[in-house]
């Protein structure tokens, strides 16, 4: 059974997904600093960088958004531009945005400005072919669709219902775009409970909450018997997930065999260092290194998911001399990356044992 624990305290809401006793995902919503990823703005071009095919766009916040565009697209200073934030501001850098807008539904992602049809990589075989044909059939003219993993087994009627809702949202955005002057926020997709209901709700999902207001909101969409109001000890301690949450802010994390990983996040990328610490093994030294690297790979993929780390990730694994061991590690990483619900790609390993990954954040 899938259980979602939701706690609200000091203006912050935290939701923890637990499946089969394992924490699968953690979501936060900070009332004083809401995420803007996924927001659609009507912005105004402040600076135009033709050599980089990029622009800085005023969206009405303290930092301009950075947007790159194709060679055939032309913009000028002062021009209005419809953009969607795909990465929040970090350090001295402002948010990054895209011209390719998307609206996520339960089973579809609607691409109002992009002519494209795609299906989640997690759906394979005949089902993938069937859903691709359905999406192509129902796709509105000059727009695109991506079929989400949750659409597995859905019929055409279910897809059409989701599409109709997304088209209605797009109609409202288009109407606001005509009426408002830049900079203006046209659409916000950052309510945590709405996202959970959209993305995570299944027939066997049970909610446990410690806030009456949240319980009332959930009851508008979820059967009463599927919602439990928790009272007593702190909810995350009561359900045994507090220790997992504590790892999300730790810089150093131990490995089962005695090694450790060290996580450092910078503006440009996330760097993860692997070392054996006190673990030297009892048999072959090369086997010890392989075992430590595999443990580090598993923990790395888990922390990327739980911390919702996006962008470029560089993992400095312990050097391996055996090519067969390198292949085992890379195969393990790629298989684990495929199980991530977010698009995660293992790029390659350098001669020094550095592995580059890229991962899309879950904010949208």
C-alpha positions in Angstrom: 0.0 0.0 0.0 1.2 3.5 -0.8 1.0 5.9 2.1 1.6 9.7 1.9 2.4 11.4 5.2 1.7 15.2 5.3 2.8 17.5 8.0 2.4 21.3 8.3 4.4 23.4 10.8 5.8 26.9 10.9 4.5 27.8 7.4 6.1 24.7 5.8 4.3 21.7 4.4 6.2 18.4 4.0 4.8 15.4 2.2 6.6 12.0 2.4 5.7 9.2 0.0 6.1 5.7 1.6 5.7 2.6 -0.4 6.2 -0.8 1.1 8.0 0.7 4.1 10.5 2.6 1.9 10.5 6.4 1.5 10.1 7.0 -2.2 9.9 10.8 -2.4 9.9 13.9 -0.2 8.2 17.2 -1.2 8.4 20.6 0.5 6.3 23.8 0.2 7.6 26.8 2.0 4.9 29.5 2.5 7.4 32.3 2.8 9.5 31.3 -0.3 7.3 29.6 -2.9 8.9 27.8 -5.8 8.4 29.5 -9.2 9.4 26.6 -11.3 6.6 25.8 -13.7 5.2 29.4 -13.5 4.3 31.0 -16.9 5.1 34.7 -17.2 4.5 37.4 -19.8 7.9 39.0 -19.6 9.7 41.9 -21.2 13.1 41.5 -22.8 15.6 43.6 -20.9 18.9 42.5 -22.6 19.4 40.7 -25.9 22.5 38.6 -26.5 22.4 37.6 -30.2 25.8 35.9 -30.0 24.5 33.5 -27.4 21.0 33.4 -28.8 19.7 34.3 -25.4 17.9 37.1 -23.5 17.4 38.4 -20.0 13.7 38.8 -19.4 12.0 40.9 -16.7 9.3 38.8 -15.0 8.6 41.2 -12.2 10.9 39.6 -9.6 14.2 40.7 -8.2 16.2 38.8 -10.8 15.6 38.6 -14.5 15.0 35.2 -16.1 17.6 33.8 -18.6 16.1 32.4 -21.8 17.8 30.7 -24.8 16.2 30.3 -28.1 16.6 28.9 -31.6 18.5 30.4 -34.5 15.3 31.2 -36.4 13.7 33.1 -33.5 14.2 36.9 -33.3 13.6 39.1 -30.3 14.4 42.7 -29.4 14.8 44.8 -26.2 11.4 45.8 -24.9 9.5 43.0 -26.6 7.1 40.9 -24.6 7.8 37.2 -24.3 5.8 34.2 -23.0 8.1 32.0 -21.0 8.0 29.2 -18.4 10.5 28.9 -15.5 12.3 25.5 -15.6 15.0 26.2 -13.0 14.8 28.5 -9.9 17.3 31.2 -9.1 20.5 29.9 -7.5 23.1 32.1 -5.8 23.8 35.1 -8.0 22.1 33.5 -11.0 18.5 34.3 -11.9 15.9 31.7 -12.8 16.2 29.9 -16.1 13.2 29.8 -18.5 12.1 28.2 -21.7 9.9 29.2 -24.6 8.6 25.6 -24.9 5.6 25.8 -22.6 4.0 22.7 -20.9 1.1 22.0 -18.7 1.1 18.7 -16.7 -2.1 16.7 -16.2 -2.7 13.4 -14.5 -1.9 11.3 -17.6 -0.8 13.8 -20.2 1.5 16.8 -20.6 0.1 19.4 -23.0 2.6 21.3 -25.2 0.6 24.3 -26.5 3.4 25.8 -28.6 5.3 22.6 -29.7 4.3 20.2 -32.4 5.4 16.9 -30.8 4.1 13.5 -29.6 5.9 11.4 -27.1 5.4 8.7 -24.5 7.1 8.1 -21.2 10.2 5.9 -21.4 8.8 3.8 -18.6 6.0 2.6 -20.9 7.3 0.0 -23.3 6.3 -2.6 -25.8 2.8 -2.8 -27.4 1.4 -0.4 -24.7 3.8 2.3 -25.8 2.8 1.9 -29.4 -0.9 2.0 -28.5 -0.6 5.1 -26.4 1.5 6.9 -29.0 -1.1 6.2 -31.7 -3.9 7.5 -29.3 -1.9 10.7 -28.5 -1.3 11.3 -32.2 -5.0 10.9 -32.8 -6.2 13.3 -30.2 -3.4 15.9 -30.4 -4.8 19.3 -31.2 -3.5 20.9 -34.3 -0.1 22.8 -34.0 0.2 21.5 -30.4 1.9 18.5 -28.7 1.3 15.8 -26.2 3.5 13.7 -23.9 1.9 10.6 -22.4 2.9 10.2 -18.8 3.7 7.0 -17.0 0.3 7.1 -15.1 -1.4 6.7 -18.5 -0.4 3.0 -18.7 -3.6 1.1 -19.4 -5.8 4.2 -20.0 -8.4 4.4 -22.7 -9.0 7.2 -25.2 -11.8 8.7 -23.1 -9.4 9.1 -20.1 -6.8 10.8 -22.2 -9.5 13.1 -23.7 -10.7 14.1 -20.3 -7.3 15.1 -19.2 -6.6 16.9 -22.4 -9.8 18.9 -22.1 -8.9 20.1 -18.6 -5.4 21.2 -19.8 -6.8 23.0 -22.8 -9.1 24.9 -20.5 -6.2 26.0 -18.4 -4.3 27.1 -21.6 -7.4 29.1 -22.7 -7.3 31.0 -19.4 -3.6 31.6 -19.8 -4.1 32.9 -23.4 -6.9 35.2 -22.2 -4.7 36.7 -19.5 -1.9 37.1 -22.0 -4.1 39.3 -24.1 -5.3 41.4 -21.2 -2.1 41.9 -19.1 1.0 44.0 -19.7 4.4 42.6 -19.0 5.8 41.7 -16.6 2.9 39.6 -15.4 2.4 36.1 -13.9 -0.1 34.2 -16.0 -0.1 30.8 -14.4 1.2 29.2 -11.2 1.6 25.4 -10.8 3.1 25.3 -7.3 0.4 24.1 -4.9 1.8 21.0 -3.2 -1.5 19.3 -2.4 -2.8 19.8 -5.9 0.4 18.3 -7.4 0.2 15.3 -5.1 -3.4 14.7 -6.0 -2.6 15.0 -9.7 0.6 13.0 -9.7 0.5 10.5 -6.9 -3.1 9.6 -6.1 -4.0 5.9 -6.9 -6.8 3.6 -5.8 -4.7 2.3 -2.9 -3.2 5.5 -1.7 -3.7 6.3 2.0 -3.1 9.8 3.5 -2.0 10.5 7.0 -2.0 14.2 8.0 -1.5 16.2 11.1 -3.4 19.3 10.0 -7.2 19.7 9.9 -7.2 22.2 7.1 -5.1 19.9 4.9 -7.5 17.0 5.8 -10.5 19.0 4.6 -8.8 19.9 1.3 -7.9 16.3 0.7 -11.5 15.1 1.5 -12.7 17.0 -1.5 -10.9 14.5 -3.7 -10.3 11.4 -1.6 -12.7 9.0 0.1 -12.9 9.6 3.9 -11.7 6.1 4.7 -8.4 6.9 2.9 -7.5 9.9 5.1 -6.3 9.6 8.7 -5.9 12.6 11.0 -2.8 11.9 13.1 -2.6 13.0 16.7 0.2 12.4 19.2 3.9 12.0 18.6 5.3 13.9 15.6 4.0 12.2 12.5 7.4 11.5 10.9 8.7 10.0 14.1 5.6 7.9 14.6 5.9 6.4 11.1 9.6 5.8 11.3 10.7 8.2 8.5 12.4 11.0 10.6 15.8 9.4 10.2 15.5 9.4 6.4 14.5 13.0 6.4 17.5 13.9 8.5 19.8 12.6 5.7 18.5 15.2 3.3 20.6 17.9 4.9 23.7 15.9 5.7 26.8 16.5 3.7 28.4 13.1 4.5 26.5 9.9 4.4 27.8 6.4 5.4 27.7 3.4 3.2 26.6 0.0 4.5 30.1 -1.5 4.1 31.9 1.3 6.0 32.6 3.7 3.1 30.9 7.1 2.7 29.8 9.7 0.1 30.2 13.4 0.4 27.6 15.7 -1.4 28.5 19.3 -2.3 26.1 21.5 -4.3 27.3 24.4 -6.3 25.6 26.9 -8.6 26.8 24.9 -11.7 26.5 21.3 -10.6 26.3 18.8 -7.7 29.5 17.0 -6.9 29.6 13.7 -5.0 32.8 12.1 -3.8 33.1 8.4 -2.9 35.7 7.0 -0.6 36.3 3.8 1.3 36.8 5.5 4.7 37.7 2.7 7.1 36.4 -0.1 4.9 39.4 -2.1 3.5 37.6 -5.4 2.8 38.6 -8.9 3.8 39.4 -10.4 0.4 40.4 -8.9 -3.0 41.1 -5.2 -3.0 39.5 -4.7 -6.4 36.3 -6.4 -5.2 36.3 -4.1 -2.2 36.4 -1.1 -4.5 33.6 -2.5 -6.7 31.4 -3.2 -3.7 32.0 0.3 -2.3 31.3 2.0 -5.7 28.0 0.0 -6.1 26.9 1.0 -2.6 27.7 4.6 -3.4 25.9 4.4 -6.7 22.7 3.1 -5.0 22.9 5.8 -2.3 23.6 8.5 -4.8 20.6 7.7 -7.0 18.4 7.6 -3.8 19.6 10.9 -2.6 19.2 12.5 -6.0 15.6 11.4 -5.9 14.9 12.3 -2.2 16.6 15.7 -2.4 15.1 16.3 -5.9 18.5 17.3 -7.2 18.3 18.4 -10.8 20.9 19.5 -13.4 24.4 18.2 -13.8 25.7 15.7 -11.2 29.4 14.6 -11.2 30.2 11.5 -9.1 33.9 10.8 -8.3 33.9 7.1 -7.8 37.0 5.2 -6.5 39.3 4.4 -9.4 38.8 0.9 -10.9 41.4 -0.9 -13.0 39.2 -3.7 -14.1 37.1 -2.8 -17.2 34.6 -5.5 -16.3 34.0 -3.9 -12.9 33.6 -0.5 -14.7 30.9 -2.0 -16.9 29.1 -3.5 -13.9 29.0 -0.1 -12.2 27.8 1.7 -15.3 25.1 -0.9 -16.0 24.0 -0.6 -12.4 23.7 3.2 -12.6 21.8 3.1 -15.9 19.3 0.6 -14.6 18.8 2.6 -11.4 18.4 5.8 -13.4 15.6 4.2 -15.5 13.7 3.5 -12.3 13.7 7.2 -11.4 10.3 8.7 -12.2 12.2 11.8 -13.4 14.2 11.8 -16.6 17.7 10.8 -15.5 20.6 10.1 -17.9 23.9 8.5 -17.1 26.3 10.1 -19.6 29.7 8.3 -19.3 32.7 7.6 -17.1 36.1 9.4 -17.6 39.5 7.6 -17.3 39.7 9.0 -13.7 36.4 7.4 -12.6 34.3 10.5 -12.8 30.7 9.8 -13.9 28.4 12.5 -15.3 24.6 12.3 -14.8 21.9 14.7 -15.7 18.5 14.8 -13.9 15.3 16.7 -14.4 13.9 18.2 -11.2 10.4 17.4 -10.0 9.3 20.9 -9.4 7.1 21.0 -12.5 
